[in-house]
């Protein structure tokens, strides 16, 4: 359960738009509890390591939304750097598998060749801004 954010709210009653002059009694501090809802993901970064040809264990990402809201996610292209090579862009289809649930998703890297793989997963709900999960997969030479 989320806890309300308890912070004082300071209200200024200004005579002009630049607020160079305030009315008598201004500012006033009001104590009010606020509950700020939105989309959140945790963790926002995943790090995987494995030897070439061996798949590491999957990792979970939790997605928190207000009741009645749903999310969707897009996986970017994978940036691949082979040992001693230059970065190239490859399809994620041969590098990872993502399974979704209403409360989050699991990221399962596949058994692949040695190198460094980087990609991101962008999570969105219609009413909230995007959240990004960065994924790094280090694959060592056998």
C-alpha positions as CSV (number, residue, x, y, z in Angstrom):
1,X,0.0,0.0,0.0
2,X,1.3,3.4,-0.9
3,X,1.6,6.0,1.8
4,X,0.5,9.6,1.3
5,X,3.2,12.2,1.0
6,X,2.9,14.5,4.0
7,X,4.5,17.8,3.2
8,X,3.5,21.4,3.9
9,X,2.0,23.3,1.1
10,X,3.0,27.0,1.0
11,X,0.4,29.3,-0.6
12,X,1.3,32.9,-1.7
13,X,-1.4,35.5,-2.4
14,X,0.3,37.9,-4.8
15,X,-0.7,41.3,-6.1
16,X,1.1,40.9,-9.4
17,X,2.2,38.0,-11.6
18,X,5.9,38.4,-10.6
19,X,4.8,38.1,-7.0
20,X,6.9,41.2,-6.0
21,X,4.1,42.2,-3.6
22,X,2.0,39.9,-1.5
23,X,-1.3,40.6,0.3
24,X,-1.2,40.8,4.2
25,X,-1.1,37.4,5.8
26,X,0.7,35.8,2.8
27,X,2.3,33.3,2.6
28,X,0.2,30.7,4.5
29,X,1.5,27.2,5.2
30,X,-1.1,24.4,5.0
31,X,-0.4,20.9,6.1
32,X,-2.0,18.4,3.7
33,X,-1.4,14.8,2.8
34,X,-1.0,14.2,-0.9
35,X,-1.1,10.8,-2.7
36,X,0.7,11.1,-6.0
37,X,-0.2,8.2,-8.3
38,X,1.6,7.3,-11.4
39,X,3.5,4.6,-13.3
40,X,6.6,3.3,-11.7
41,X,9.0,0.4,-12.6
42,X,11.4,-1.4,-10.3
43,X,14.3,-1.9,-10.9
44,X,15.1,0.5,-13.7
45,X,18.2,-1.3,-14.7
46,X,19.0,-5.0,-15.2
47,X,22.5,-6.4,-15.4
48,X,23.1,-10.0,-16.7
49,X,26.3,-12.0,-17.0
50,X,26.9,-15.4,-18.5
51,X,29.4,-17.4,-20.5
52,X,28.9,-17.7,-24.2
53,X,26.2,-20.3,-25.0
54,X,24.8,-20.2,-21.5
55,X,21.5,-18.4,-20.6
56,X,21.5,-16.6,-17.3
57,X,18.5,-16.7,-14.9
58,X,15.6,-14.4,-15.8
59,X,15.0,-11.2,-13.8
60,X,11.7,-9.6,-12.9
61,X,10.6,-6.0,-13.3
62,X,7.7,-4.8,-11.2
63,X,5.2,-2.3,-12.7
64,X,3.1,-0.3,-10.3
65,X,0.0,1.6,-11.5
66,X,-3.2,3.0,-9.9
67,X,-6.1,0.6,-9.8
68,X,-7.8,0.0,-13.1
69,X,-4.9,1.1,-15.3
70,X,-2.8,-1.1,-17.6
71,X,0.6,-0.7,-19.3
72,X,2.3,-1.7,-22.5
73,X,6.0,-2.0,-23.3
74,X,8.3,-1.7,-26.3
75,X,11.7,-3.3,-26.6
76,X,14.4,-1.4,-28.5
77,X,16.8,-2.9,-30.9
78,X,19.8,-4.5,-29.3
79,X,23.2,-2.9,-29.6
80,X,25.8,-5.6,-29.8
81,X,29.6,-5.2,-29.4
82,X,31.5,-8.4,-30.1
83,X,34.9,-8.9,-28.4
84,X,37.3,-6.4,-30.0
85,X,34.6,-5.3,-32.5
86,X,32.5,-2.4,-33.4
87,X,28.9,-1.8,-32.2
88,X,26.1,-3.0,-34.4
89,X,22.4,-3.1,-34.1
90,X,20.7,-6.5,-34.1
91,X,17.2,-7.8,-33.6
92,X,16.3,-8.7,-30.1
93,X,14.5,-11.8,-31.2
94,X,17.6,-14.0,-30.8
95,X,18.9,-12.3,-27.7
96,X,16.0,-12.1,-25.2
97,X,12.5,-13.2,-24.3
98,X,10.1,-11.0,-22.4
99,X,7.0,-12.3,-20.7
100,X,4.4,-9.9,-19.4
101,X,1.9,-10.0,-16.5
102,X,-0.5,-7.4,-15.2
103,X,2.0,-6.5,-12.4
104,X,5.3,-6.5,-14.4
105,X,7.4,-8.6,-16.7
106,X,10.3,-11.1,-16.7
107,X,13.4,-10.6,-18.9
108,X,15.1,-13.8,-20.0
109,X,18.3,-13.4,-22.0
110,X,19.1,-16.3,-24.3
111,X,22.3,-18.2,-24.8
112,X,24.2,-16.1,-27.3
113,X,27.8,-15.4,-28.6
114,X,30.3,-13.6,-26.5
115,X,30.1,-9.8,-26.4
116,X,28.2,-6.9,-24.8
117,X,24.5,-6.5,-25.5
118,X,22.5,-3.4,-24.5
119,X,18.9,-2.5,-25.0
120,X,16.0,-0.8,-23.3
121,X,12.4,-1.6,-22.5
122,X,10.1,1.5,-22.6
123,X,7.0,1.1,-20.4
124,X,3.9,3.3,-20.9
125,X,0.4,3.8,-19.7
126,X,-1.8,6.2,-21.5
127,X,-2.1,8.6,-18.6
128,X,1.6,8.7,-17.5
129,X,5.0,9.4,-18.9
130,X,7.3,6.6,-20.2
131,X,9.6,4.8,-17.8
132,X,12.7,3.2,-19.2
133,X,14.4,-0.1,-18.0
134,X,18.0,-0.3,-19.3
135,X,19.3,-3.8,-19.8
136,X,23.0,-4.8,-20.0
137,X,24.1,-8.3,-20.8
138,X,27.8,-9.3,-20.6
139,X,28.6,-12.5,-22.3
140,X,32.1,-13.9,-21.7
141,X,34.1,-15.9,-24.2
142,X,34.3,-19.6,-23.3
